[in-house]
Amino acid sequence: MFMTATGHALVGALIAGKISNPLISVPLAFASHFVCDYIPHWDEGTYWRKKSRLRLFNETVVDVVISLTLSFVLYRNILLQSDYVSLYLCVFAAQFPDWIASMHLILGINNPIFIWVEKVQGGINRKLDKPWGIVTQACTVVLLYTVLYKIF
């Protein structure tokens, strides 16, 4: 895994809330994944070699549940949006490369596409340990919110 699912989901929710056309918002949410992975950050996979696959899987499941909950709260209560299909399409698109990479990393499936996606992401991923790696994710979300909702 790379930037937390929660970080990616919140970015996807911000995009969905600002751009109502899914033909634009979904590809933007997908592209945001790679931009966000380039920003130094912490995630469950920061020390993945020191963890069992079960532990990494469990931590990832908790992160995904939090990501779905917080993106819903942000979208409904702060952005005041109600097109939940658009929301979850963008959230899924923003997380999708990690879903593919995790098929190899966590589940151990040796599919060439899964391995290739994991290697591509590993090449752009920038790690930063806690607490600063969490701070950079929060700052990214706040900065994107400010740019999309306060400036434009």
Secondary structure, DSSP 8 states (H G I E B T S, - for coil): --S-HHHHHHHHHHHHHH---HHHHHHHHHHHHHHHHHS-B--TTTTGGGS-HHHHHHHHHHHHHHHHHHHHHIIIIIS----HHHHHHHHHHHHHHHHHHHHHHTT----HHHHHHHHHHHHH--B--TTHHHHHHHHHHHHHHIIIIII-
